[in-house]
Amino acid sequence: MKKDKNVIHVLIAEIKNDMRVIDKILEEISILRDGLDDQNKVIAAGYHLHNLYSAFEHVFERVAKVFENSLEDKSK
């Protein structure tokens, strides 16, 4: 199954944008890392970890949608 090059280019652009969001989330987590003895920081870290998981999930959903949840067998 060949994908239109435009679809792949859009996917790449969307993933690059998602990665910028992921980098920002990781930066927030990094800032909180040293103060996890404070309950508010633990709550904030949990919030950011949830957002990080959701961001990665979003990337994987985009990829699955473009490739229609299937992979070709390249050996054929």
Helices and strands as residue ranges (DSSP letters): H 5-33, H 39-66
